[in-house]
Amino acid sequence: MFFYTGIPVMMAAAAVVMDLRTARVDNGWILFCMAAGLAMRILANGIIGVFWYFTGALIPVILLGWLFVFRMLGPGDIKLLSVIGGIIGAGEIVKCILGAMFIGAAISAALLISNGNICQRFLYLWSYICQTARTGKRKPYYQKGMLPLENFHFTVPVFLSVLLYAGGVY
């Protein structure tokens, strides 16, 4: 049981620390977690564990890849969710993704309210959508040089969602 709950929590916790310190999740860490998760899946399920691992790992890419294309979500976030999905499975990672999106939305709403710039951010979103539709060019959605909490790290909601999963909430 620790394999399906404790290991993903530790992996996500380390990724949060990396992301908060350097604004990225190290690819070496992702590869280590992938290898460890795949090995544990094989030990737990035999050779069919390879299939189950990659089924769970592909779900975040399929569901969230479009957010990366528009630079609304970082590659480290999707890779972290893929690693966790490989361990906990396809059905459970969907719940974690939905949980992370809900937590991320709550954090975003709190930041918008506390910063008092709800209208400004929605105008920026509308401008981004119009410019992308007009030019066909994708640029990063986030804005550099914003206040520290304006562009928050999505690994935090991912970690919190994995904690809720490990705690049996879903």
N, C-alpha and C positions, 0 to 999 in steps of 0.2 A: 504494500500500500504506500509506503514511503516513496517508492519509485514514481508513483503517479501523482503525488502531492508535494512531498518535500523537495525532491530534486528540481521540479519546475520553479518552485518558489526561490530556491537558492540561485538558479540560473537567471531568473528575472531580477532578483535583488542585485546581483553583480552587474547586470546590464544597466540598471538604473544608476548605480554609482558611477559607472563609466560614462554614461550619457550626461549626467549632471556635471561631471568633472571636465569632460573633453568635447561635449556636444556630439558624440558619436559612440556607437557600440562597436568595439574592436572586432574585426573579422576573424582574428585568431580565436577569440572567445566563442564566437558563433560556430566556427569549425570544430572546436573542442566539444562544445555542447552537442552539436550534430552527431559527432562520432560517438560520444558517450551515450546519447539517447538511442541511437541506432543499435549500438552494442547491447544496451540494456533491453531493448525491444526484442532482439534476437535471442538473448538469454531467457527472456520471459515467455516468448511465443514460438521459438524455433525460427526456421527460415521464413515462415509466413510473416514474421515480425517485420521483415523488410517492407513487405507490401503495406502493412498497417502503419508503419512509420511514415512512408512517403505519402500515403493517403492523407494522413493528418497534417503532414508538412505542406502539402499543396493547397489545402483549403485557404489559408491566409493569403497566399499569392493570388489565387483565383478571386477571392472576395475583395481584397484590398489593393490589388495591382493598379487599378485605375486611379486610386488616390496618390500612388507614387508617381504615375505618369504626369499628373498635374502638380507634383511637388507639394502636395498637401499632407503627405505622410512620408517619413524618412525610410530609407531602405533598412536601416537597423531595426526599426519597429516591426517591419514585416518579417525580417529574418528571425527576430526573437520569437514572434508568434509562430513562425514555421517550426522552429526548434521545439517549442512547447507543444504545438499541435502534433508533432511526430511522437511525442511521449504520451500525451493524454488521449489522443485519438481525434478523429474527424468531428464527431458529434459534440464532444466536450470543448474543442477549440472554438467552435461556432458560438457556444455559450460564453466563452471567455472573450471573444471578439465583441459580442454584443454588450457584455458587461463593461469592457474597456471603453467602448464607444459611449455608453451611458455615463460612466464615471468621467470620461473626457469632456462630455457635454456639460456635466455639472460643474467641473472645474472651469471650463470656458465661460459659462454663465456667471459664475462667481467672480471671475477676473473682469469680465465686461462690466458687471455692476460695480465692483470696487474701483475700477479705473474710470468709470463714468463715460465710456466712449462707445456705447452700444451703436449709436447711429453712425459714427465714423467707421466702425468695423463692418457694418452691413453695407455701407456705401463702398468701402474698399472691396468687399466680396462682389458686389454688383459690377463695379468697374473692372475687376479681374475677369469675371465671366464675359462681359461685353468685349473687352480687349482680346481675350482668347478666341471668342467667336469671330470677331472682325478680322484679326490677323492670322489666325490659325497657328500661331506660335505659342508654345507653352513656356512660361517662366515660373520660377518658384513662387508659390503662393505666399510664403512667409516673407516678412519684411525685415531686412537687416537694420540694426541700429535702433530697434524698438526697445521699450522698457524691458527689463529682464523677464517679467512675467507675461509679456505680450505673446511671445512664442514659447509656450511651455513644452516640455519634453513628454511625448506620448508614452515613453517607457514607464512613466509613473502610473497612469491609468492601467497599463498592461500589468504591471506588478500588482497593483491593488486588485485587479480582476483575478489574477492567478491566486492571490491570497484568499479571496472569496471562494474560489473553486476548491482550494485546499481545505478551507474551513467547512466545506459541505453546503455552502449556500446554493450552489447550482452544480 
